Protein backbone atom coordinates (compact mmCIF):
# COMPACT_ATOMS: atom_id res chain seq x y z
CA UNK A 1 0.00 0.00 0.00
CA UNK A 2 1.33 3.42 -0.91
CA UNK A 3 1.27 6.30 1.55
CA UNK A 4 0.72 9.96 0.73
CA UNK A 5 4.37 10.90 1.30
CA UNK A 6 5.60 8.34 -1.23
CA UNK A 7 2.79 9.17 -3.65
CA UNK A 8 3.56 12.90 -3.53
CA UNK A 9 7.25 12.31 -4.06
CA UNK A 10 6.72 9.92 -6.96
CA UNK A 11 3.98 12.05 -8.56
CA UNK A 12 6.29 15.05 -8.66
CA UNK A 13 8.78 13.09 -10.75
CA UNK A 14 6.16 13.21 -13.53
CA UNK A 15 5.30 16.90 -13.14
CA UNK A 16 6.08 18.92 -16.25
CA UNK A 17 4.45 22.35 -16.41
CA UNK A 18 5.48 26.01 -16.55
CA UNK A 19 7.08 27.29 -13.36
CA UNK A 20 7.10 23.86 -11.71
CA UNK A 21 8.69 23.96 -8.29
CA UNK A 22 8.77 27.75 -8.16
CA UNK A 23 5.56 28.22 -6.21
CA UNK A 24 3.40 28.07 -9.33
CA UNK A 25 0.18 27.04 -7.63
CA UNK A 26 -1.99 28.38 -10.45
CA UNK A 27 -1.33 25.54 -12.90
CA UNK A 28 -2.09 22.66 -10.53
CA UNK A 29 -5.07 24.51 -9.04
CA UNK A 30 -6.62 24.91 -12.48
CA UNK A 31 -5.80 21.29 -13.31
CA UNK A 32 -7.45 20.17 -10.06
CA UNK A 33 -10.61 22.08 -10.94
CA UNK A 34 -10.64 20.63 -14.45
CA UNK A 35 -10.14 17.04 -13.37
CA UNK A 36 -12.74 17.38 -10.61
CA UNK A 37 -15.12 18.62 -13.29
CA UNK A 38 -14.38 15.55 -15.39
CA UNK A 39 -15.32 13.28 -12.46
CA UNK A 40 -18.56 15.21 -12.03
CA UNK A 41 -19.31 15.01 -15.77
CA UNK A 42 -19.00 11.23 -15.73
CA UNK A 43 -21.32 11.04 -12.73
CA UNK A 44 -23.77 13.46 -14.36
CA UNK A 45 -23.90 11.34 -17.50
CA UNK A 46 -24.57 8.25 -15.39
CA UNK A 47 -27.58 10.07 -13.96
CA UNK A 48 -28.74 11.38 -17.32
CA UNK A 49 -28.15 8.32 -19.47
CA UNK A 50 -28.31 5.35 -17.10
CA UNK A 51 -30.65 6.28 -14.27
CA UNK A 52 -27.75 6.82 -11.89
CA UNK A 53 -26.29 3.36 -12.38
CA UNK A 54 -22.53 3.12 -12.72
CA UNK A 55 -21.35 0.12 -14.70
CA UNK A 56 -17.82 -1.31 -14.55
CA UNK A 57 -16.62 0.65 -17.59
CA UNK A 58 -17.80 3.98 -16.19
CA UNK A 59 -16.42 3.09 -12.77
CA UNK A 60 -13.03 2.44 -14.35
CA UNK A 61 -13.18 5.82 -16.11
CA UNK A 62 -14.10 7.57 -12.86
CA UNK A 63 -11.25 5.81 -11.07
CA UNK A 64 -8.79 7.16 -13.67
CA UNK A 65 -10.16 10.68 -13.29
CA UNK A 66 -9.94 10.43 -9.49
CA UNK A 67 -6.29 9.48 -9.96
CA UNK A 68 -5.82 12.69 -11.95
CA UNK A 69 -7.56 14.63 -9.16
CA UNK A 70 -5.12 13.11 -6.68
CA UNK A 71 -2.15 13.98 -8.90
CA UNK A 72 -3.17 17.65 -9.20
CA UNK A 73 -3.96 17.82 -5.47
CA UNK A 74 -0.48 16.49 -4.80
CA UNK A 75 1.10 18.99 -7.21
CA UNK A 76 -0.83 21.86 -5.63
CA UNK A 77 0.26 20.81 -2.15
CA UNK A 78 3.86 20.58 -3.37
CA UNK A 79 3.79 24.04 -4.94
CA UNK A 80 2.43 25.45 -1.68
CA UNK A 81 5.12 23.67 0.34
CA UNK A 82 2.61 21.36 2.02
CA UNK A 83 2.91 17.65 2.66
CA UNK A 84 -0.14 15.75 1.44
CA UNK A 85 0.22 13.33 4.35
CA UNK A 86 -0.03 16.20 6.85
CA UNK A 87 -3.01 17.66 4.96
CA UNK A 88 -4.78 14.29 5.28
CA UNK A 89 -3.88 13.90 8.96
CA UNK A 90 -5.07 17.40 9.83
CA UNK A 91 -8.30 16.86 7.92
CA UNK A 92 -9.05 13.65 9.83
CA UNK A 93 -8.25 15.39 13.14
CA UNK A 94 -10.61 18.25 12.23
CA UNK A 95 -13.40 15.85 11.31
CA UNK A 96 -12.85 13.79 14.45
CA UNK A 97 -13.13 16.91 16.61
CA UNK A 98 -16.34 17.89 14.81
CA UNK A 99 -17.75 14.42 15.39
CA UNK A 100 -16.85 14.55 19.09
CA UNK A 101 -18.51 17.97 19.39
CA UNK A 102 -21.54 16.83 17.36
CA UNK A 103 -20.75 19.44 14.70
CA UNK A 104 -20.38 17.36 11.54
CA UNK A 105 -23.56 18.97 10.20
CA UNK A 106 -23.84 22.69 9.71
CA UNK A 107 -22.09 25.48 7.93
CA UNK A 108 -18.83 27.29 8.38
CA UNK A 109 -15.20 26.26 8.45
CA UNK A 110 -14.71 26.63 12.19
CA UNK A 111 -17.54 24.66 13.72
Steps between C-alpha positions, in 0.01 A plus 500: 500500500633842409494788746445866418865594557623244247219583258577873512869441447447261210226713340731800490749304291238512222414869539578702189337843484603866486660628819502157665659510842508879513179547695284485188178397670283634218566216255424212737202685649345540156582138417335388825184691412497355149550141608240534776262624232574193290406273793176693543425480126531122504268481800255742337487288186433191711199682643384631164559194285484203737266593783790554738646154451876476466618200302853357515620696196382833640638411842839435342485838324408675825785324679746635240363852538522475880865405453547821301326694779744348748797587278398867470421517873848367567658750259307787658609395848860477378493846343364641826769322702249269668530129564195310378536258791475787750202646311323163532590461868381850587177446309425179691580674831264786409221260408555294814472812716179598320359153558590513870334842530197386297579761234537292184182661366472872451675779322826681545863397507549537874217303653 
